[in-house]
Amino acid sequence: MTPRVRYEKEGRVARVTLDRPEVLNAMDLRTHEELAGIWDAVEADDAVWVVVLTGAGDRAFSVGQDLKELVARTEAGTAEPSTFGSRGKPGWPRLTERFAFPKPVVARVNGYALGGGFELALACDLVIAAEHAEFGLPEARLGLIAGAGGVFRLTRQLPYRTALGHLMTGRRLAAVRAHELGLVNEVVPAGRLDEAVDGWVEDLLRCAPLAVRAVKEAAAVSYGLPLDQAFDTRYVWEERRMHSADALEGPRSFVDKRPPRWQAR
């Protein structure tokens, strides 16, 4: 059986590729099952420090849920009404609900990121897009809702009224506009996409992995907290970083005028 998702490791980097280019990397239930196993493997693998998530081909990151499968399941009476979240469904918890996933995930967006595909990108930490990329949540036009967190994340990552306009109408965002609004970290010509992604990956790998994880966790957990509570909150990865060998290695390498030798411990 041909895998729906490719998982490759290159040194400290895990590359996860949605591999259904013939349907613009639409995600069926088997895709979600495969992805769940991959996220488990990535999280458990101490050798992996950074993840790059992308879609095969140059037309789409992912156009989201495989609607042909949904219709077939509905007509067969095997599809239940769905709302927010994926609990009880194949692949749970999906990346969109792995709120404590510690490692940085970089979305490489080459083409359409629509519906669940956009929601996947919204759940990533950094988004690098080709100039021809388009983002959108068309669920309302289909009688659906962006139940994988699109409603919640878009209103946090864009100005509220801007986000609501796109959620309620299904209007798309061009890559350049998404970048102007702060939704995307960098937009480049398609021919330079890999170069740009690799540049961000290299910068992440130059940093201490525990520090990167501590930043990710603290930023996410404290997002809605008053500032005094943010300071008073204890963060799991910050506790690990604070007492790690790497917390000593960084200043020492600076004084010694040499590159740091991170151990992630």
MARTI-633140 format. One record per residue (C-alpha): residue number from 1; chain; residue in one letter; x, y, z. Coordinates in pm, 1 decimal. Layout:
MARTI-633140
  pos  unit  code        xx        yy        zz
  NUM     A     A         X         Y         Z
...
***
This chain:
MARTI-633140
  pos  unit  code        xx        yy        zz
    1     A     M       0.0       0.0       0.0
    2     A     T     151.7     330.9    -107.2
    3     A     P     208.3     565.4     189.4
    4     A     R      11.6     889.8     197.0
    5     A     V     291.6    1068.3     382.7
    6     A     R     668.1    1059.0     334.1
    7     A     Y     892.5    1083.7     638.5
    8     A     E    1263.9    1142.4     591.0
    9     A     K    1542.2    1242.4     829.6
   10     A     E    1842.9    1448.7     733.7
   11     A     G    2070.7    1493.1    1031.9
   12     A     R    1874.3    1686.2    1293.3
   13     A     V    1589.8    1765.1    1053.2
   14     A     A    1273.4    1561.6     996.5
   15     A     R    1098.9    1625.5     663.6
   16     A     V     730.4    1534.4     651.2
   17     A     T     563.7    1546.0     309.0
   18     A     L     193.7    1504.2     234.3
   19     A     D     224.7    1286.7     -73.9
   20     A     R     -97.4    1291.2    -273.4
   21     A     P     -14.8    1546.7    -542.1
   22     A     E    -276.3    1400.9    -778.6
   23     A     V    -547.8    1535.8    -543.6
   24     A     L    -354.6    1844.1    -433.0
   25     A     N    -248.6    1663.0    -114.1
   26     A     A    -603.6    1635.6      17.5
   27     A     M    -609.2    1452.8     349.8
   28     A     D    -817.8    1138.3     386.2
   29     A     L    -849.9     933.1     704.2
   30     A     R    -549.0     720.9     617.6
   31     A     T    -337.8    1033.3     579.6
   32     A     H    -432.6    1140.4     930.1
   33     A     E    -350.0     795.4    1068.0
   34     A     E      -7.0     804.0     906.1
   35     A     L      57.4    1157.2    1026.8
   36     A     A     -23.7    1062.1    1386.3
   37     A     G     239.2     788.8    1380.1
   38     A     I     492.6    1029.9    1235.5
   39     A     W     428.2    1300.4    1497.3
   40     A     D     467.1    1037.4    1769.5
   41     A     A     797.6     925.1    1615.4
   42     A     V     927.7    1280.7    1577.3
   43     A     E     843.4    1372.8    1934.6
   44     A     A    1012.4    1059.6    2071.5
   45     A     D    1326.7    1090.9    1856.6
   46     A     D    1592.8    1285.2    2048.1
   47     A     A    1797.1    1314.7    1729.1
   48     A     V    1531.8    1535.1    1565.5
   49     A     W    1547.6    1904.1    1654.8
   50     A     V    1351.2    2066.4    1369.9
   51     A     V    1059.5    1955.5    1148.6
   52     A     V     975.6    2073.9     797.2
   53     A     L     617.6    2004.4     683.2
   54     A     T     523.9    2037.1     316.7
   55     A     G     314.4    1896.3      33.8
   56     A     A     437.0    1707.2    -270.7
   57     A     G     445.1    1886.1    -604.2
   58     A     D     433.5    2256.1    -683.1
   59     A     R      56.3    2311.6    -683.4
   60     A     A     -46.1    2262.3    -321.8
   61     A     F      66.3    2234.7      37.2
   62     A     S    -273.9    2076.6      98.6
   63     A     V    -631.4    2162.8       5.3
   64     A     G    -754.7    2007.9     328.4
   65     A     Q   -1012.2    1735.5     384.2
   66     A     D   -1067.7    1483.1     105.3
   67     A     L   -1426.7    1580.8      27.4
   68     A     K   -1481.0    1288.0    -210.0
   69     A     E   -1409.2    1052.4      76.6
   70     A     L   -1636.1    1254.7     306.5
   71     A     V   -1927.2    1237.6      61.5
   72     A     A   -1874.7     864.0       7.6
   73     A     R   -1871.0     801.4     382.2
   74     A     T   -2178.2    1018.7     433.1
   75     A     E   -2374.2     834.3     165.1
   76     A     A   -2263.3     501.8     313.6
   77     A     G   -2382.6     614.0     655.9
   78     A     T   -2036.9     585.1     815.4
   79     A     A   -1966.0     956.9     862.5
   80     A     E   -2088.3    1119.2    1182.1
   81     A     P   -2158.4    1491.9    1214.9
   82     A     S   -1837.5    1669.8    1304.8
   83     A     T   -1746.7    1987.6    1488.2
   84     A     F   -1430.1    2122.6    1647.6
   85     A     G   -1143.5    1883.1    1709.9
   86     A     S   -1055.7    1531.4    1603.6
   87     A     R   -1108.4    1333.0    1923.0
   88     A     G   -1243.7     990.3    1836.1
   89     A     K   -1132.5    1019.9    1473.0
   90     A     P    -835.9     856.3    1299.8
   91     A     G    -509.6    1034.8    1369.1
   92     A     W    -610.9    1196.8    1696.7
   93     A     P    -449.9    1399.4    1833.3
   94     A     R    -362.9    1566.5    1505.0
   95     A     L     -92.3    1831.9    1488.2
   96     A     T    -363.3    2096.9    1519.6
   97     A     E    -439.4    1959.2    1868.1
   98     A     R     -90.1    1865.6    1984.4
   99     A     F     -73.0    2181.5    2188.8
  100     A     A     238.6    2071.1    2375.8
  101     A     F     432.9    1946.3    2070.3
  102     A     P     778.6    2074.0    2169.3
  103     A     K     983.9    2083.3    1851.0
  104     A     P     970.7    2371.4    1602.6
  105     A     V     772.2    2295.6    1287.1
  106     A     V     837.7    2492.5     968.7
  107     A     A     563.7    2493.8     703.8
  108     A     R     698.3    2498.4     347.8
  109     A     V     400.1    2621.4     144.2
  110     A     N     426.2    2577.8    -231.9
  111     A     G      80.3    2645.4    -373.7
  112     A     Y    -263.7    2613.6    -216.9
  113     A     A    -306.0    2588.9     159.9
  114     A     L    -681.4    2564.1     193.1
  115     A     G    -919.8    2434.2     455.9
  116     A     G    -746.9    2177.4     671.9
  117     A     G    -426.0    2246.5     484.5
  118     A     F    -433.8    2607.6     599.8
  119     A     E    -517.8    2489.5     950.1
  120     A     L    -208.4    2269.1     944.3
  121     A     A       3.6    2568.1     843.7
  122     A     L    -154.8    2778.2    1119.2
  123     A     A     -48.7    2511.8    1369.6
  124     A     C     314.5    2535.8    1257.3
  125     A     D     562.6    2773.1    1418.9
  126     A     L     709.5    2930.1    1105.7
  127     A     V     553.3    2958.3     759.2
  128     A     I     765.0    3009.1     447.0
  129     A     A     568.3    3048.2     125.1
  130     A     A     625.9    3065.5    -247.7
  131     A     E     493.2    3376.0    -419.7
  132     A     H     211.1    3182.5    -585.8
  133     A     A      84.3    3033.1    -258.9
  134     A     E    -273.5    3102.8    -153.3
  135     A     F    -433.6    3058.6     186.4
  136     A     G    -800.5    3021.3     266.2
  137     A     L   -1069.0    2862.2     481.0
  138     A     P   -1360.8    2794.8     243.1
  139     A     E   -1558.8    2582.3     487.9
  140     A     A   -1848.5    2827.6     528.2
  141     A     R   -1909.0    2807.6     152.4
  142     A     L   -1950.7    2431.9     190.1
  143     A     G   -2179.5    2430.4     493.0
  144     A     L   -1883.7    2328.7     712.2
  145     A     I   -1666.5    2497.0     973.9
  146     A     A   -1289.8    2522.6    1013.5
  147     A     G   -1298.7    2268.7    1293.5
  148     A     A    -927.1    2188.6    1307.7
  149     A     G    -860.8    2517.4    1482.5
  150     A     G    -888.8    2761.1    1194.4
  151     A     V   -1161.2    2964.9    1366.1
  152     A     F    -951.4    2988.7    1682.0
  153     A     R    -602.7    3032.1    1538.8
  154     A     L    -683.7    3275.5    1258.4
  155     A     T    -848.9    3518.2    1501.0
  156     A     R    -533.6    3501.7    1713.7
  157     A     Q    -286.1    3534.0    1429.4
  158     A     L    -457.9    3810.4    1229.9
  159     A     P    -640.8    4126.0    1333.7
  160     A     Y    -980.4    4004.5    1455.2
  161     A     R   -1199.1    4171.3    1194.1
  162     A     T    -963.1    4072.4     912.8
  163     A     A    -972.3    3711.6    1029.9
  164     A     L   -1349.8    3712.6    1067.9
  165     A     G   -1390.2    3845.4     714.3
  166     A     H   -1192.9    3554.3     571.5
  167     A     L   -1361.8    3297.4     795.6
  168     A     M   -1715.0    3411.0     717.3
  169     A     T   -1669.1    3452.1     341.1
  170     A     G   -1404.5    3197.6     246.8
  171     A     R   -1203.7    3467.7      72.4
  172     A     R    -844.3    3371.2       1.4
  173     A     L    -523.0    3540.1     105.4
  174     A     A    -240.1    3573.7    -144.1
  175     A     A     103.6    3493.6      -4.8
  176     A     V     225.0    3852.7     -22.1
  177     A     R     -82.2    3979.6     163.5
  178     A     A     -44.6    3704.0     424.1
  179     A     H     312.0    3820.4     476.0
  180     A     E     203.2    4183.2     510.5
  181     A     L     -41.5    4077.0     781.9
  182     A     G     225.5    3881.4     969.4
  183     A     L      77.1    3540.7     897.1
  184     A     V     379.1    3427.5     694.0
  185     A     N     744.9    3472.0     787.6
  186     A     E     886.1    3498.3     436.3
  187     A     V     764.0    3492.0      75.7
  188     A     V    1003.1    3405.3    -206.3
  189     A     P     989.0    3302.9    -572.9
  190     A     A     908.7    2932.8    -608.3
  191     A     G    1260.4    2858.4    -729.6
  192     A     R    1403.2    2993.2    -404.5
  193     A     L    1159.9    2823.5    -166.0
  194     A     D    1392.1    2542.1     -59.0
  195     A     E    1678.2    2786.3     -10.7
  196     A     A    1462.6    3006.2     211.1
  197     A     V    1332.2    2712.6     415.9
  198     A     D    1684.2    2578.0     460.8
  199     A     G    1797.4    2919.7     579.9
  200     A     W    1537.1    2923.0     856.0
  201     A     V    1620.1    2562.9     947.7
  202     A     E    1988.9    2645.5     971.8
  203     A     D    1912.6    2940.7    1197.8
  204     A     L    1700.4    2718.9    1422.7
  205     A     L    1978.8    2460.9    1441.6
  206     A     R    2229.0    2729.0    1543.0
  207     A     C    2021.7    2786.0    1855.6
  208     A     A    2014.8    2559.5    2158.2
  209     A     P    1727.7    2312.5    2101.5
  210     A     L    1604.8    2334.4    2460.4
  211     A     A    1600.8    2714.5    2438.3
  212     A     V    1395.9    2697.5    2117.2
  213     A     R    1147.7    2461.4    2281.5
  214     A     A    1128.1    2680.5    2591.2
  215     A     V    1055.1    2986.9    2377.1
  216     A     K     786.5    2798.0    2183.3
  217     A     E     615.1    2670.8    2496.9
  218     A     A     633.6    2995.4    2692.9
  219     A     A     502.2    3201.4    2400.6
  220     A     A     208.7    2965.1    2345.3
  221     A     V     113.3    2913.6    2709.3
  222     A     S     144.1    3279.5    2808.9
  223     A     Y     -29.3    3422.6    2501.2
  224     A     G    -356.8    3507.8    2673.6
  225     A     L    -219.1    3565.7    3023.5
  226     A     P    -174.3    3899.5    3197.8
  227     A     L     193.6    3991.5    3202.1
  228     A     D     239.5    3929.3    3573.8
  229     A     Q      90.9    3578.9    3541.7
  230     A     A     310.9    3508.3    3240.4
  231     A     F     617.4    3582.4    3451.8
  232     A     D     490.9    3370.3    3742.3
  233     A     T     398.1    3064.1    3533.8
  234     A     R     633.7    2766.6    3538.8
  235     A     Y     714.9    2620.6    3197.2
  236     A     V     823.3    2258.5    3151.3
  237     A     W    1082.2    2320.6    2879.7
  238     A     E    1214.0    2633.3    3050.0
  239     A     E    1278.4    2425.7    3363.1
  240     A     R    1475.8    2180.2    3151.7
  241     A     R    1666.9    2454.2    2970.4
  242     A     M    1748.0    2639.2    3290.9
  243     A     H    1916.4    2334.5    3444.3
  244     A     S    2071.4    2201.5    3123.1
  245     A     A    2433.5    2162.7    3018.9
  246     A     D    2349.9    2373.0    2713.2
  247     A     A    2267.4    2671.9    2936.8
  248     A     L    2634.6    2664.7    3042.2
  249     A     E    2768.8    2573.7    2698.7
  250     A     G    2626.7    2881.0    2526.3
  251     A     P    2802.8    3147.2    2737.6
  252     A     R    3117.8    2933.2    2754.3
  253     A     S    3136.9    2900.2    2375.7
  254     A     F    3093.4    3277.5    2342.2
  255     A     V    3380.2    3343.8    2581.4
  256     A     D    3594.8    3079.7    2408.4
  257     A     K    3508.3    3232.0    2067.6
  258     A     R    3397.2    2901.6    1917.8
  259     A     P    3070.4    2753.8    1789.1
  260     A     P    2857.8    2599.4    2064.7
  261     A     R    2828.3    2223.5    2088.4
  262     A     W    2464.4    2167.7    2177.0
  263     A     Q    2360.2    1840.5    2342.3
  264     A     A    1989.9    1908.8    2405.7
  265     A     R    2042.4    1820.5    2769.7
***
